[in-house]
């Protein structure tokens, strides 16, 4: 078998037409594999794929100023949908607060939630090995049903699905940090960016991390009227707290506890509710409250206070002492890179009516208001930023590995040509990595992304591929020096002889990597090692011999013509 392979290699490298076909075919394969990533997008890049979890959380966020009753109505609607799911074992609702901190909630600020307009529903699912549908598919299927059925109960209600991250925790898949010097300008720009996200395919759970401005009413006490009426300001404060908040009015002693038990008094829920959100409803409610003065006369509260409408004071966010706000969006089972590019292009095309736009950095934008001259910045963060940093760092590690291998080979062989051949043979394994991801994408239900772990596998392949080429070159050099074989025969015999250990090593790597290929997070690493190893074997046994034949090995190895000796002789 190996004699036939040796003859095939010998015929291939000695034929000029076959050498051209091999090199041209390699170039075409490399170009086509790169085009699978861009512009055809046959292979999509993403930091990490979705992770199949046993739990996820549904966040409910109503506009600021919404009552706890409205929040409960939306939450009950969500629970009604969730109860229909057979894979949901149990759930817990946290009304007006965040759930106990988990990995995702720690980053998203779940522990700071303390308002009537927020709630969280924590779902516990059956074990991932006992169900066919992954958690991310379940969230993708449930999201449009729940959002359509429950978010429409009250305007500007946001319902988002939050899963524990598969990798580094981030605030969201895509985060646009909007910086500026004035609050109103930041708010207006953030709302426009959120509208762009809402119209971008693949983005869901859009939210702006800023408080809504809503109407409030302040009760101003008229001190002069209070003093003339014969009541005290303390009486007035007590009845207001008693009516709307409740207060401690006495204590109860107990035989079981050392401390006294406080007794709270408050009006009923129906008594505290307003008929509508306007100043007349507030005045009507206050008119029902009366105080008794020193003379025993009942005085309505409205005679002692005035109701003043006022806008709410939103929270001003800062990062690194710069005023800003975040516009967040999750991706619906797609890579965050492509929706971000589409949203960024939309901003460049449509925001020029008000702003002068300047590109800063790779993706970031600087916008100057044409009328006021105020400057704003849109800085991209989230999983997109982590993806960019990771791919840049892994790319730098890959380049560093290539440079180090090249320098080591130059020192060893004292030849740039031979070192370049080893380097090229290692780099061609990228063809197998990309094609392997495309093949896996065809046979999997969800998108099989080119992930950070895929790049780690590709970097690991460089050493394997370099070793294969190094074996061929060293054995060829030995045959030419010690056995007097000419270049073509030495290359062919070395390739055929080293094919067996190369195949055995590749088989071991492929079999070991199959255990990783089925994992949600490390699947990219396994696929990269499997298909990259196959490409590395082909490059070592087919392309490297052609490159060696084209090189002047006699010069590099200082070969001198002498009587050939049988390969089997010592």
Secondary structure, DSSP 8 states (H G I E B T S, - for coil): -HHHHHHHHHHHHH-HHHHHHHHHHHHHHHHHHHHTTTTS-SS-B-SS-----SEEEEEEE--TT--HHHHHHHHHHHHHHHTT-TTEEEEEEEETS--S--HHHHHHTGGG--STTEEEEEEEE--GGG-SS-HHHHHHHHHHHHHHHHGGGSTT-EEEEEE--SSS--S-SEEEEEE-S-HHHHHHHHHHHHHHHHTSTTEEEEEE-S----EEEEEEE-HHHHHHHT--HHHHHHHHHHHHT-EEEEEE--SS-SS-EEEEE---HHHH--SSSSHHHHHHHHHT-EEE-TTS-EEEGGGTEEEEEEE------EETTEEEEEEEEEESSS-HHHHHHHHHHHHHHHGGGTEEEEEETTTEEEEEETTT--EEEEEEETHHHHHHHHHHHHHHHHHHHHHHHHHHHHHHH--HHHHHHHHHHHHTHHHHHHHHHHHHHHHSSS---B-HHHHHHHHHHHHHHHHHHHHHHHHHHHHHHHS---HHHHHHHHHHHHHHHHHHHHHHHHHHHHHHHT-TTTHHHHHHHHHHHHHHHHIIIIIHHHHHHHS-HHHHTT--------TT--
